[in-house]
Amino acid sequence: VLPFELYSYEPKKMIFLVPRFQPHQSEQWGFIDKLASWIAENAFEETLLLGGLDASFKEDDEDMRSVPTSAYMPKLEQWGVPLLEEGLFVAGPLALFLAELEMRDQAAIGLLTYATRGRPDPRSAATMLEKINEVYGVEANVEQLLEESREIERLEKMRKSIESSDRPGDMFV
């Protein structure tokens, strides 16, 4: 496994960048600047950036929010995903990347699924992939992610059950 991997899916002319970790803060801007330049120089039709939102901010039944660049606005409707609410904001590398693509007048959208903080959230990843399948007409299998989600939820219930049984009861001897 390399720190950054590129994959292509020729039938749909898609390229995927999988960053296995975040570049050090001192290197983030340079990395993102080069990546945004490469995207602009190669005239990518659009760029899709994936991220997460803390599930504690969720206020309705929608599973996702979107943050498009100005150049992406004409394509936004295909997603059927509401814009990020006022008062919430994108941070970190995803925000830098969106800003760089905006400055280069590139069509890009940040899609953010609500996710549980502090642990992997495969259900959130499955939600994202299902939406990508729908919009791009691909068939990424989400079953393993859903199975992992069920296992995490089962373990979480066990942990809570054990914690509640460890509390002192109302009975004293």
Chimera marker file (.cmm) of the C-alpha trace (Angstrom):
<marker_set name="trace">
<marker id="1" x="0.000" y="0.000" z="0.000" r="1" g="1" b="0" radius="0.5"/>
<marker id="2" x="1.345" y="3.369" z="-1.047" r="1" g="1" b="0" radius="0.5"/>
<marker id="3" x="0.518" y="6.717" z="0.569" r="1" g="1" b="0" radius="0.5"/>
<marker id="4" x="-1.309" y="7.909" z="-2.572" r="1" g="1" b="0" radius="0.5"/>
<marker id="5" x="-2.729" y="5.599" z="-5.195" r="1" g="1" b="0" radius="0.5"/>
<marker id="6" x="-4.272" y="6.414" z="-8.579" r="1" g="1" b="0" radius="0.5"/>
<marker id="7" x="-6.767" y="4.096" z="-10.236" r="1" g="1" b="0" radius="0.5"/>
<marker id="8" x="-8.611" y="4.399" z="-13.516" r="1" g="1" b="0" radius="0.5"/>
<marker id="9" x="-11.954" y="2.999" z="-14.612" r="1" g="1" b="0" radius="0.5"/>
<marker id="10" x="-11.772" y="3.107" z="-18.383" r="1" g="1" b="0" radius="0.5"/>
<marker id="11" x="-15.444" y="2.298" z="-19.221" r="1" g="1" b="0" radius="0.5"/>
<marker id="12" x="-16.526" y="5.593" z="-17.600" r="1" g="1" b="0" radius="0.5"/>
<marker id="13" x="-13.246" y="7.489" z="-18.134" r="1" g="1" b="0" radius="0.5"/>
<marker id="14" x="-12.810" y="7.974" z="-14.387" r="1" g="1" b="0" radius="0.5"/>
<marker id="15" x="-9.640" y="8.429" z="-12.363" r="1" g="1" b="0" radius="0.5"/>
<marker id="16" x="-9.589" y="7.848" z="-8.611" r="1" g="1" b="0" radius="0.5"/>
<marker id="17" x="-7.034" y="9.239" z="-6.184" r="1" g="1" b="0" radius="0.5"/>
<marker id="18" x="-6.945" y="7.330" z="-2.915" r="1" g="1" b="0" radius="0.5"/>
<marker id="19" x="-4.922" y="9.199" z="-0.285" r="1" g="1" b="0" radius="0.5"/>
<marker id="20" x="-4.150" y="6.651" z="2.432" r="1" g="1" b="0" radius="0.5"/>
<marker id="21" x="-3.238" y="9.468" z="4.796" r="1" g="1" b="0" radius="0.5"/>
<marker id="22" x="-3.351" y="13.244" z="4.886" r="1" g="1" b="0" radius="0.5"/>
<marker id="23" x="-0.160" y="15.032" z="3.815" r="1" g="1" b="0" radius="0.5"/>
<marker id="24" x="1.618" y="16.843" z="6.622" r="1" g="1" b="0" radius="0.5"/>
<marker id="25" x="0.110" y="20.290" z="7.132" r="1" g="1" b="0" radius="0.5"/>
<marker id="26" x="3.262" y="21.983" z="5.812" r="1" g="1" b="0" radius="0.5"/>
<marker id="27" x="2.947" y="19.988" z="2.553" r="1" g="1" b="0" radius="0.5"/>
<marker id="28" x="-0.831" y="20.118" z="2.036" r="1" g="1" b="0" radius="0.5"/>
<marker id="29" x="-1.018" y="23.307" z="0.020" r="1" g="1" b="0" radius="0.5"/>
<marker id="30" x="1.803" y="22.279" z="-2.353" r="1" g="1" b="0" radius="0.5"/>
<marker id="31" x="0.264" y="18.845" z="-2.904" r="1" g="1" b="0" radius="0.5"/>
<marker id="32" x="-3.222" y="20.264" z="-3.516" r="1" g="1" b="0" radius="0.5"/>
<marker id="33" x="-1.872" y="23.057" z="-5.741" r="1" g="1" b="0" radius="0.5"/>
<marker id="34" x="-0.087" y="20.524" z="-7.977" r="1" g="1" b="0" radius="0.5"/>
<marker id="35" x="-3.138" y="18.261" z="-8.082" r="1" g="1" b="0" radius="0.5"/>
<marker id="36" x="-5.493" y="21.142" z="-8.959" r="1" g="1" b="0" radius="0.5"/>
<marker id="37" x="-3.071" y="22.320" z="-11.671" r="1" g="1" b="0" radius="0.5"/>
<marker id="38" x="-2.947" y="18.797" z="-13.140" r="1" g="1" b="0" radius="0.5"/>
<marker id="39" x="-6.759" y="18.644" z="-13.182" r="1" g="1" b="0" radius="0.5"/>
<marker id="40" x="-7.019" y="22.039" z="-14.916" r="1" g="1" b="0" radius="0.5"/>
<marker id="41" x="-4.222" y="21.317" z="-17.421" r="1" g="1" b="0" radius="0.5"/>
<marker id="42" x="-5.855" y="18.017" z="-18.404" r="1" g="1" b="0" radius="0.5"/>
<marker id="43" x="-9.321" y="19.594" z="-18.698" r="1" g="1" b="0" radius="0.5"/>
<marker id="44" x="-11.120" y="17.167" z="-16.414" r="1" g="1" b="0" radius="0.5"/>
<marker id="45" x="-14.860" y="17.336" z="-17.032" r="1" g="1" b="0" radius="0.5"/>
<marker id="46" x="-15.532" y="17.353" z="-13.293" r="1" g="1" b="0" radius="0.5"/>
<marker id="47" x="-13.940" y="16.528" z="-9.973" r="1" g="1" b="0" radius="0.5"/>
<marker id="48" x="-15.732" y="14.733" z="-7.166" r="1" g="1" b="0" radius="0.5"/>
<marker id="49" x="-14.331" y="15.191" z="-3.647" r="1" g="1" b="0" radius="0.5"/>
<marker id="50" x="-15.613" y="12.914" z="-0.893" r="1" g="1" b="0" radius="0.5"/>
<marker id="51" x="-15.721" y="13.723" z="2.788" r="1" g="1" b="0" radius="0.5"/>
<marker id="52" x="-17.691" y="13.390" z="5.970" r="1" g="1" b="0" radius="0.5"/>
<marker id="53" x="-19.788" y="15.520" z="8.284" r="1" g="1" b="0" radius="0.5"/>
<marker id="54" x="-20.198" y="14.894" z="11.989" r="1" g="1" b="0" radius="0.5"/>
<marker id="55" x="-23.546" y="13.090" z="12.334" r="1" g="1" b="0" radius="0.5"/>
<marker id="56" x="-24.359" y="15.199" z="15.399" r="1" g="1" b="0" radius="0.5"/>
<marker id="57" x="-25.073" y="18.105" z="12.988" r="1" g="1" b="0" radius="0.5"/>
<marker id="58" x="-27.719" y="16.145" z="11.088" r="1" g="1" b="0" radius="0.5"/>
<marker id="59" x="-31.063" y="17.961" z="11.278" r="1" g="1" b="0" radius="0.5"/>
<marker id="60" x="-33.231" y="16.152" z="8.706" r="1" g="1" b="0" radius="0.5"/>
<marker id="61" x="-33.617" y="12.862" z="6.822" r="1" g="1" b="0" radius="0.5"/>
<marker id="62" x="-30.983" y="13.698" z="4.212" r="1" g="1" b="0" radius="0.5"/>
<marker id="63" x="-27.822" y="11.570" z="4.373" r="1" g="1" b="0" radius="0.5"/>
<marker id="64" x="-25.532" y="13.990" z="2.555" r="1" g="1" b="0" radius="0.5"/>
<marker id="65" x="-24.687" y="17.580" z="1.822" r="1" g="1" b="0" radius="0.5"/>
<marker id="66" x="-22.901" y="19.137" z="-1.152" r="1" g="1" b="0" radius="0.5"/>
<marker id="67" x="-20.411" y="21.954" z="-1.659" r="1" g="1" b="0" radius="0.5"/>
<marker id="68" x="-20.046" y="22.777" z="-5.380" r="1" g="1" b="0" radius="0.5"/>
<marker id="69" x="-17.712" y="25.181" z="-7.114" r="1" g="1" b="0" radius="0.5"/>
<marker id="70" x="-19.362" y="27.908" z="-9.187" r="1" g="1" b="0" radius="0.5"/>
<marker id="71" x="-18.474" y="26.051" z="-12.397" r="1" g="1" b="0" radius="0.5"/>
<marker id="72" x="-20.287" y="22.945" z="-11.102" r="1" g="1" b="0" radius="0.5"/>
<marker id="73" x="-23.604" y="24.670" z="-10.325" r="1" g="1" b="0" radius="0.5"/>
<marker id="74" x="-25.261" y="23.769" z="-13.679" r="1" g="1" b="0" radius="0.5"/>
<marker id="75" x="-24.649" y="20.064" z="-12.911" r="1" g="1" b="0" radius="0.5"/>
<marker id="76" x="-25.690" y="20.148" z="-9.256" r="1" g="1" b="0" radius="0.5"/>
<marker id="77" x="-29.280" y="19.014" z="-9.766" r="1" g="1" b="0" radius="0.5"/>
<marker id="78" x="-28.220" y="15.512" z="-10.897" r="1" g="1" b="0" radius="0.5"/>
<marker id="79" x="-27.139" y="14.712" z="-7.341" r="1" g="1" b="0" radius="0.5"/>
<marker id="80" x="-30.349" y="15.683" z="-5.561" r="1" g="1" b="0" radius="0.5"/>
<marker id="81" x="-28.234" y="16.528" z="-2.521" r="1" g="1" b="0" radius="0.5"/>
<marker id="82" x="-28.865" y="19.724" z="-0.513" r="1" g="1" b="0" radius="0.5"/>
<marker id="83" x="-26.159" y="22.330" z="-0.115" r="1" g="1" b="0" radius="0.5"/>
<marker id="84" x="-24.230" y="22.453" z="3.145" r="1" g="1" b="0" radius="0.5"/>
<marker id="85" x="-26.189" y="24.527" z="5.670" r="1" g="1" b="0" radius="0.5"/>
<marker id="86" x="-25.129" y="28.028" z="6.599" r="1" g="1" b="0" radius="0.5"/>
<marker id="87" x="-23.046" y="27.985" z="9.734" r="1" g="1" b="0" radius="0.5"/>
<marker id="88" x="-21.357" y="24.687" z="8.818" r="1" g="1" b="0" radius="0.5"/>
<marker id="89" x="-18.151" y="24.716" z="6.831" r="1" g="1" b="0" radius="0.5"/>
<marker id="90" x="-15.650" y="22.433" z="5.171" r="1" g="1" b="0" radius="0.5"/>
<marker id="91" x="-12.158" y="22.322" z="6.658" r="1" g="1" b="0" radius="0.5"/>
<marker id="92" x="-8.817" y="20.707" z="5.961" r="1" g="1" b="0" radius="0.5"/>
<marker id="93" x="-7.519" y="19.385" z="2.642" r="1" g="1" b="0" radius="0.5"/>
<marker id="94" x="-10.997" y="19.072" z="1.124" r="1" g="1" b="0" radius="0.5"/>
<marker id="95" x="-11.622" y="22.786" z="1.714" r="1" g="1" b="0" radius="0.5"/>
<marker id="96" x="-8.228" y="23.720" z="0.263" r="1" g="1" b="0" radius="0.5"/>
<marker id="97" x="-8.861" y="21.522" z="-2.768" r="1" g="1" b="0" radius="0.5"/>
<marker id="98" x="-12.304" y="23.043" z="-3.397" r="1" g="1" b="0" radius="0.5"/>
<marker id="99" x="-10.826" y="26.544" z="-3.074" r="1" g="1" b="0" radius="0.5"/>
<marker id="100" x="-8.016" y="25.764" z="-5.529" r="1" g="1" b="0" radius="0.5"/>
<marker id="101" x="-10.475" y="24.308" z="-8.048" r="1" g="1" b="0" radius="0.5"/>
<marker id="102" x="-12.785" y="27.320" z="-7.608" r="1" g="1" b="0" radius="0.5"/>
<marker id="103" x="-9.881" y="29.698" z="-8.346" r="1" g="1" b="0" radius="0.5"/>
<marker id="104" x="-9.111" y="27.703" z="-11.504" r="1" g="1" b="0" radius="0.5"/>
<marker id="105" x="-12.790" y="27.802" z="-12.588" r="1" g="1" b="0" radius="0.5"/>
<marker id="106" x="-13.017" y="23.987" z="-12.477" r="1" g="1" b="0" radius="0.5"/>
<marker id="107" x="-16.261" y="22.047" z="-12.120" r="1" g="1" b="0" radius="0.5"/>
<marker id="108" x="-15.984" y="20.281" z="-8.764" r="1" g="1" b="0" radius="0.5"/>
<marker id="109" x="-18.313" y="19.137" z="-6.024" r="1" g="1" b="0" radius="0.5"/>
<marker id="110" x="-17.596" y="18.115" z="-2.473" r="1" g="1" b="0" radius="0.5"/>
<marker id="111" x="-20.019" y="15.421" z="-1.297" r="1" g="1" b="0" radius="0.5"/>
<marker id="112" x="-20.207" y="14.974" z="2.446" r="1" g="1" b="0" radius="0.5"/>
<marker id="113" x="-22.028" y="12.112" z="4.137" r="1" g="1" b="0" radius="0.5"/>
<marker id="114" x="-23.011" y="12.271" z="7.769" r="1" g="1" b="0" radius="0.5"/>
<marker id="115" x="-20.705" y="9.935" z="9.662" r="1" g="1" b="0" radius="0.5"/>
<marker id="116" x="-19.983" y="8.828" z="13.199" r="1" g="1" b="0" radius="0.5"/>
<marker id="117" x="-16.944" y="10.614" z="14.628" r="1" g="1" b="0" radius="0.5"/>
<marker id="118" x="-14.070" y="8.718" z="16.126" r="1" g="1" b="0" radius="0.5"/>
<marker id="119" x="-14.518" y="5.409" z="14.311" r="1" g="1" b="0" radius="0.5"/>
<marker id="120" x="-14.829" y="4.051" z="10.793" r="1" g="1" b="0" radius="0.5"/>
<marker id="121" x="-18.342" y="4.429" z="9.410" r="1" g="1" b="0" radius="0.5"/>
<marker id="122" x="-18.827" y="1.924" z="6.590" r="1" g="1" b="0" radius="0.5"/>
<marker id="123" x="-22.560" y="2.701" z="6.397" r="1" g="1" b="0" radius="0.5"/>
<marker id="124" x="-21.672" y="6.297" z="5.522" r="1" g="1" b="0" radius="0.5"/>
<marker id="125" x="-19.235" y="5.051" z="2.858" r="1" g="1" b="0" radius="0.5"/>
<marker id="126" x="-21.949" y="2.759" z="1.456" r="1" g="1" b="0" radius="0.5"/>
<marker id="127" x="-24.360" y="5.706" z="1.270" r="1" g="1" b="0" radius="0.5"/>
<marker id="128" x="-21.755" y="7.669" z="-0.696" r="1" g="1" b="0" radius="0.5"/>
<marker id="129" x="-21.071" y="4.782" z="-3.085" r="1" g="1" b="0" radius="0.5"/>
<marker id="130" x="-24.772" y="4.156" z="-3.676" r="1" g="1" b="0" radius="0.5"/>
<marker id="131" x="-25.206" y="7.812" z="-4.706" r="1" g="1" b="0" radius="0.5"/>
<marker id="132" x="-22.150" y="7.618" z="-6.990" r="1" g="1" b="0" radius="0.5"/>
<marker id="133" x="-23.558" y="4.418" z="-8.533" r="1" g="1" b="0" radius="0.5"/>
<marker id="134" x="-26.845" y="6.211" z="-9.184" r="1" g="1" b="0" radius="0.5"/>
<marker id="135" x="-25.366" y="9.374" z="-10.720" r="1" g="1" b="0" radius="0.5"/>
<marker id="136" x="-22.558" y="7.842" z="-12.773" r="1" g="1" b="0" radius="0.5"/>
<marker id="137" x="-24.227" y="4.549" z="-13.655" r="1" g="1" b="0" radius="0.5"/>
<marker id="138" x="-21.513" y="2.401" z="-12.102" r="1" g="1" b="0" radius="0.5"/>
<marker id="139" x="-22.020" y="-0.696" z="-10.004" r="1" g="1" b="0" radius="0.5"/>
<marker id="140" x="-19.678" y="-0.482" z="-7.023" r="1" g="1" b="0" radius="0.5"/>
<marker id="141" x="-20.698" y="-3.232" z="-4.594" r="1" g="1" b="0" radius="0.5"/>
<marker id="142" x="-21.573" y="-1.898" z="-1.141" r="1" g="1" b="0" radius="0.5"/>
<marker id="143" x="-22.506" y="-5.208" z="0.501" r="1" g="1" b="0" radius="0.5"/>
<marker id="144" x="-19.170" y="-5.642" z="2.307" r="1" g="1" b="0" radius="0.5"/>
<marker id="145" x="-19.440" y="-2.112" z="3.703" r="1" g="1" b="0" radius="0.5"/>
<marker id="146" x="-22.974" y="-2.788" z="4.948" r="1" g="1" b="0" radius="0.5"/>
<marker id="147" x="-21.825" y="-6.050" z="6.535" r="1" g="1" b="0" radius="0.5"/>
<marker id="148" x="-18.967" y="-4.247" z="8.290" r="1" g="1" b="0" radius="0.5"/>
<marker id="149" x="-21.439" y="-1.632" z="9.492" r="1" g="1" b="0" radius="0.5"/>
<marker id="150" x="-23.718" y="-4.287" z="10.974" r="1" g="1" b="0" radius="0.5"/>
<marker id="151" x="-20.728" y="-5.857" z="12.745" r="1" g="1" b="0" radius="0.5"/>
<marker id="152" x="-19.606" y="-2.506" z="14.196" r="1" g="1" b="0" radius="0.5"/>
<marker id="153" x="-23.164" y="-1.824" z="15.393" r="1" g="1" b="0" radius="0.5"/>
<marker id="154" x="-23.344" y="-5.306" z="16.979" r="1" g="1" b="0" radius="0.5"/>
<marker id="155" x="-20.043" y="-4.753" z="18.805" r="1" g="1" b="0" radius="0.5"/>
<marker id="156" x="-21.201" y="-1.296" z="19.927" r="1" g="1" b="0" radius="0.5"/>
<marker id="157" x="-24.358" y="-2.812" z="21.454" r="1" g="1" b="0" radius="0.5"/>
<marker id="158" x="-22.249" y="-5.436" z="23.246" r="1" g="1" b="0" radius="0.5"/>
<marker id="159" x="-19.935" y="-2.745" z="24.614" r="1" g="1" b="0" radius="0.5"/>
<marker id="160" x="-22.875" y="-0.703" z="25.921" r="1" g="1" b="0" radius="0.5"/>
<marker id="161" x="-24.425" y="-3.797" z="27.475" r="1" g="1" b="0" radius="0.5"/>
<marker id="162" x="-21.178" y="-4.665" z="29.254" r="1" g="1" b="0" radius="0.5"/>
<marker id="163" x="-20.745" y="-1.081" z="30.459" r="1" g="1" b="0" radius="0.5"/>
<marker id="164" x="-24.269" y="-0.976" z="31.874" r="1" g="1" b="0" radius="0.5"/>
<marker id="165" x="-23.819" y="-4.318" z="33.651" r="1" g="1" b="0" radius="0.5"/>
<marker id="166" x="-20.576" y="-3.070" z="35.246" r="1" g="1" b="0" radius="0.5"/>
<marker id="167" x="-22.405" y="-0.246" z="37.031" r="1" g="1" b="0" radius="0.5"/>
<marker id="168" x="-23.261" y="-0.818" z="40.652" r="1" g="1" b="0" radius="0.5"/>
<marker id="169" x="-26.852" y="-1.901" z="41.085" r="1" g="1" b="0" radius="0.5"/>
<marker id="170" x="-29.504" y="-0.659" z="43.468" r="1" g="1" b="0" radius="0.5"/>
<marker id="171" x="-29.033" y="-3.644" z="45.757" r="1" g="1" b="0" radius="0.5"/>
<marker id="172" x="-26.745" y="-3.383" z="48.749" r="1" g="1" b="0" radius="0.5"/>
<marker id="173" x="-25.708" y="-6.183" z="51.084" r="1" g="1" b="0" radius="0.5"/>
<link id1="1" id2="2" r="1" g="1" b="0" radius="0.2"/>
<link id1="2" id2="3" r="1" g="1" b="0" radius="0.2"/>
<link id1="3" id2="4" r="1" g="1" b="0" radius="0.2"/>
<link id1="4" id2="5" r="1" g="1" b="0" radius="0.2"/>
<link id1="5" id2="6" r="1" g="1" b="0" radius="0.2"/>
<link id1="6" id2="7" r="1" g="1" b="0" radius="0.2"/>
<link id1="7" id2="8" r="1" g="1" b="0" radius="0.2"/>
<link id1="8" id2="9" r="1" g="1" b="0" radius="0.2"/>
<link id1="9" id2="10" r="1" g="1" b="0" radius="0.2"/>
<link id1="10" id2="11" r="1" g="1" b="0" radius="0.2"/>
<link id1="11" id2="12" r="1" g="1" b="0" radius="0.2"/>
<link id1="12" id2="13" r="1" g="1" b="0" radius="0.2"/>
<link id1="13" id2="14" r="1" g="1" b="0" radius="0.2"/>
<link id1="14" id2="15" r="1" g="1" b="0" radius="0.2"/>
<link id1="15" id2="16" r="1" g="1" b="0" radius="0.2"/>
<link id1="16" id2="17" r="1" g="1" b="0" radius="0.2"/>
<link id1="17" id2="18" r="1" g="1" b="0" radius="0.2"/>
<link id1="18" id2="19" r="1" g="1" b="0" radius="0.2"/>
<link id1="19" id2="20" r="1" g="1" b="0" radius="0.2"/>
<link id1="20" id2="21" r="1" g="1" b="0" radius="0.2"/>
<link id1="21" id2="22" r="1" g="1" b="0" radius="0.2"/>
<link id1="22" id2="23" r="1" g="1" b="0" radius="0.2"/>
<link id1="23" id2="24" r="1" g="1" b="0" radius="0.2"/>
<link id1="24" id2="25" r="1" g="1" b="0" radius="0.2"/>
<link id1="25" id2="26" r="1" g="1" b="0" radius="0.2"/>
<link id1="26" id2="27" r="1" g="1" b="0" radius="0.2"/>
<link id1="27" id2="28" r="1" g="1" b="0" radius="0.2"/>
<link id1="28" id2="29" r="1" g="1" b="0" radius="0.2"/>
<link id1="29" id2="30" r="1" g="1" b="0" radius="0.2"/>
<link id1="30" id2="31" r="1" g="1" b="0" radius="0.2"/>
<link id1="31" id2="32" r="1" g="1" b="0" radius="0.2"/>
<link id1="32" id2="33" r="1" g="1" b="0" radius="0.2"/>
<link id1="33" id2="34" r="1" g="1" b="0" radius="0.2"/>
<link id1="34" id2="35" r="1" g="1" b="0" radius="0.2"/>
<link id1="35" id2="36" r="1" g="1" b="0" radius="0.2"/>
<link id1="36" id2="37" r="1" g="1" b="0" radius="0.2"/>
<link id1="37" id2="38" r="1" g="1" b="0" radius="0.2"/>
<link id1="38" id2="39" r="1" g="1" b="0" radius="0.2"/>
<link id1="39" id2="40" r="1" g="1" b="0" radius="0.2"/>
<link id1="40" id2="41" r="1" g="1" b="0" radius="0.2"/>
<link id1="41" id2="42" r="1" g="1" b="0" radius="0.2"/>
<link id1="42" id2="43" r="1" g="1" b="0" radius="0.2"/>
<link id1="43" id2="44" r="1" g="1" b="0" radius="0.2"/>
<link id1="44" id2="45" r="1" g="1" b="0" radius="0.2"/>
<link id1="45" id2="46" r="1" g="1" b="0" radius="0.2"/>
<link id1="46" id2="47" r="1" g="1" b="0" radius="0.2"/>
<link id1="47" id2="48" r="1" g="1" b="0" radius="0.2"/>
<link id1="48" id2="49" r="1" g="1" b="0" radius="0.2"/>
<link id1="49" id2="50" r="1" g="1" b="0" radius="0.2"/>
<link id1="50" id2="51" r="1" g="1" b="0" radius="0.2"/>
<link id1="51" id2="52" r="1" g="1" b="0" radius="0.2"/>
<link id1="52" id2="53" r="1" g="1" b="0" radius="0.2"/>
<link id1="53" id2="54" r="1" g="1" b="0" radius="0.2"/>
<link id1="54" id2="55" r="1" g="1" b="0" radius="0.2"/>
<link id1="55" id2="56" r="1" g="1" b="0" radius="0.2"/>
<link id1="56" id2="57" r="1" g="1" b="0" radius="0.2"/>
<link id1="57" id2="58" r="1" g="1" b="0" radius="0.2"/>
<link id1="58" id2="59" r="1" g="1" b="0" radius="0.2"/>
<link id1="59" id2="60" r="1" g="1" b="0" radius="0.2"/>
<link id1="60" id2="61" r="1" g="1" b="0" radius="0.2"/>
<link id1="61" id2="62" r="1" g="1" b="0" radius="0.2"/>
<link id1="62" id2="63" r="1" g="1" b="0" radius="0.2"/>
<link id1="63" id2="64" r="1" g="1" b="0" radius="0.2"/>
<link id1="64" id2="65" r="1" g="1" b="0" radius="0.2"/>
<link id1="65" id2="66" r="1" g="1" b="0" radius="0.2"/>
<link id1="66" id2="67" r="1" g="1" b="0" radius="0.2"/>
<link id1="67" id2="68" r="1" g="1" b="0" radius="0.2"/>
<link id1="68" id2="69" r="1" g="1" b="0" radius="0.2"/>
<link id1="69" id2="70" r="1" g="1" b="0" radius="0.2"/>
<link id1="70" id2="71" r="1" g="1" b="0" radius="0.2"/>
<link id1="71" id2="72" r="1" g="1" b="0" radius="0.2"/>
<link id1="72" id2="73" r="1" g="1" b="0" radius="0.2"/>
<link id1="73" id2="74" r="1" g="1" b="0" radius="0.2"/>
<link id1="74" id2="75" r="1" g="1" b="0" radius="0.2"/>
<link id1="75" id2="76" r="1" g="1" b="0" radius="0.2"/>
<link id1="76" id2="77" r="1" g="1" b="0" radius="0.2"/>
<link id1="77" id2="78" r="1" g="1" b="0" radius="0.2"/>
<link id1="78" id2="79" r="1" g="1" b="0" radius="0.2"/>
<link id1="79" id2="80" r="1" g="1" b="0" radius="0.2"/>
<link id1="80" id2="81" r="1" g="1" b="0" radius="0.2"/>
<link id1="81" id2="82" r="1" g="1" b="0" radius="0.2"/>
<link id1="82" id2="83" r="1" g="1" b="0" radius="0.2"/>
<link id1="83" id2="84" r="1" g="1" b="0" radius="0.2"/>
<link id1="84" id2="85" r="1" g="1" b="0" radius="0.2"/>
<link id1="85" id2="86" r="1" g="1" b="0" radius="0.2"/>
<link id1="86" id2="87" r="1" g="1" b="0" radius="0.2"/>
<link id1="87" id2="88" r="1" g="1" b="0" radius="0.2"/>
<link id1="88" id2="89" r="1" g="1" b="0" radius="0.2"/>
<link id1="89" id2="90" r="1" g="1" b="0" radius="0.2"/>
<link id1="90" id2="91" r="1" g="1" b="0" radius="0.2"/>
<link id1="91" id2="92" r="1" g="1" b="0" radius="0.2"/>
<link id1="92" id2="93" r="1" g="1" b="0" radius="0.2"/>
<link id1="93" id2="94" r="1" g="1" b="0" radius="0.2"/>
<link id1="94" id2="95" r="1" g="1" b="0" radius="0.2"/>
<link id1="95" id2="96" r="1" g="1" b="0" radius="0.2"/>
<link id1="96" id2="97" r="1" g="1" b="0" radius="0.2"/>
<link id1="97" id2="98" r="1" g="1" b="0" radius="0.2"/>
<link id1="98" id2="99" r="1" g="1" b="0" radius="0.2"/>
<link id1="99" id2="100" r="1" g="1" b="0" radius="0.2"/>
<link id1="100" id2="101" r="1" g="1" b="0" radius="0.2"/>
<link id1="101" id2="102" r="1" g="1" b="0" radius="0.2"/>
<link id1="102" id2="103" r="1" g="1" b="0" radius="0.2"/>
<link id1="103" id2="104" r="1" g="1" b="0" radius="0.2"/>
<link id1="104" id2="105" r="1" g="1" b="0" radius="0.2"/>
<link id1="105" id2="106" r="1" g="1" b="0" radius="0.2"/>
<link id1="106" id2="107" r="1" g="1" b="0" radius="0.2"/>
<link id1="107" id2="108" r="1" g="1" b="0" radius="0.2"/>
<link id1="108" id2="109" r="1" g="1" b="0" radius="0.2"/>
<link id1="109" id2="110" r="1" g="1" b="0" radius="0.2"/>
<link id1="110" id2="111" r="1" g="1" b="0" radius="0.2"/>
<link id1="111" id2="112" r="1" g="1" b="0" radius="0.2"/>
<link id1="112" id2="113" r="1" g="1" b="0" radius="0.2"/>
<link id1="113" id2="114" r="1" g="1" b="0" radius="0.2"/>
<link id1="114" id2="115" r="1" g="1" b="0" radius="0.2"/>
<link id1="115" id2="116" r="1" g="1" b="0" radius="0.2"/>
<link id1="116" id2="117" r="1" g="1" b="0" radius="0.2"/>
<link id1="117" id2="118" r="1" g="1" b="0" radius="0.2"/>
<link id1="118" id2="119" r="1" g="1" b="0" radius="0.2"/>
<link id1="119" id2="120" r="1" g="1" b="0" radius="0.2"/>
<link id1="120" id2="121" r="1" g="1" b="0" radius="0.2"/>
<link id1="121" id2="122" r="1" g="1" b="0" radius="0.2"/>
<link id1="122" id2="123" r="1" g="1" b="0" radius="0.2"/>
<link id1="123" id2="124" r="1" g="1" b="0" radius="0.2"/>
<link id1="124" id2="125" r="1" g="1" b="0" radius="0.2"/>
<link id1="125" id2="126" r="1" g="1" b="0" radius="0.2"/>
<link id1="126" id2="127" r="1" g="1" b="0" radius="0.2"/>
<link id1="127" id2="128" r="1" g="1" b="0" radius="0.2"/>
<link id1="128" id2="129" r="1" g="1" b="0" radius="0.2"/>
<link id1="129" id2="130" r="1" g="1" b="0" radius="0.2"/>
<link id1="130" id2="131" r="1" g="1" b="0" radius="0.2"/>
<link id1="131" id2="132" r="1" g="1" b="0" radius="0.2"/>
<link id1="132" id2="133" r="1" g="1" b="0" radius="0.2"/>
<link id1="133" id2="134" r="1" g="1" b="0" radius="0.2"/>
<link id1="134" id2="135" r="1" g="1" b="0" radius="0.2"/>
<link id1="135" id2="136" r="1" g="1" b="0" radius="0.2"/>
<link id1="136" id2="137" r="1" g="1" b="0" radius="0.2"/>
<link id1="137" id2="138" r="1" g="1" b="0" radius="0.2"/>
<link id1="138" id2="139" r="1" g="1" b="0" radius="0.2"/>
<link id1="139" id2="140" r="1" g="1" b="0" radius="0.2"/>
<link id1="140" id2="141" r="1" g="1" b="0" radius="0.2"/>
<link id1="141" id2="142" r="1" g="1" b="0" radius="0.2"/>
<link id1="142" id2="143" r="1" g="1" b="0" radius="0.2"/>
<link id1="143" id2="144" r="1" g="1" b="0" radius="0.2"/>
<link id1="144" id2="145" r="1" g="1" b="0" radius="0.2"/>
<link id1="145" id2="146" r="1" g="1" b="0" radius="0.2"/>
<link id1="146" id2="147" r="1" g="1" b="0" radius="0.2"/>
<link id1="147" id2="148" r="1" g="1" b="0" radius="0.2"/>
<link id1="148" id2="149" r="1" g="1" b="0" radius="0.2"/>
<link id1="149" id2="150" r="1" g="1" b="0" radius="0.2"/>
<link id1="150" id2="151" r="1" g="1" b="0" radius="0.2"/>
<link id1="151" id2="152" r="1" g="1" b="0" radius="0.2"/>
<link id1="152" id2="153" r="1" g="1" b="0" radius="0.2"/>
<link id1="153" id2="154" r="1" g="1" b="0" radius="0.2"/>
<link id1="154" id2="155" r="1" g="1" b="0" radius="0.2"/>
<link id1="155" id2="156" r="1" g="1" b="0" radius="0.2"/>
<link id1="156" id2="157" r="1" g="1" b="0" radius="0.2"/>
<link id1="157" id2="158" r="1" g="1" b="0" radius="0.2"/>
<link id1="158" id2="159" r="1" g="1" b="0" radius="0.2"/>
<link id1="159" id2="160" r="1" g="1" b="0" radius="0.2"/>
<link id1="160" id2="161" r="1" g="1" b="0" radius="0.2"/>
<link id1="161" id2="162" r="1" g="1" b="0" radius="0.2"/>
<link id1="162" id2="163" r="1" g="1" b="0" radius="0.2"/>
<link id1="163" id2="164" r="1" g="1" b="0" radius="0.2"/>
<link id1="164" id2="165" r="1" g="1" b="0" radius="0.2"/>
<link id1="165" id2="166" r="1" g="1" b="0" radius="0.2"/>
<link id1="166" id2="167" r="1" g="1" b="0" radius="0.2"/>
<link id1="167" id2="168" r="1" g="1" b="0" radius="0.2"/>
<link id1="168" id2="169" r="1" g="1" b="0" radius="0.2"/>
<link id1="169" id2="170" r="1" g="1" b="0" radius="0.2"/>
<link id1="170" id2="171" r="1" g="1" b="0" radius="0.2"/>
<link id1="171" id2="172" r="1" g="1" b="0" radius="0.2"/>
<link id1="172" id2="173" r="1" g="1" b="0" radius="0.2"/>
</marker_set>
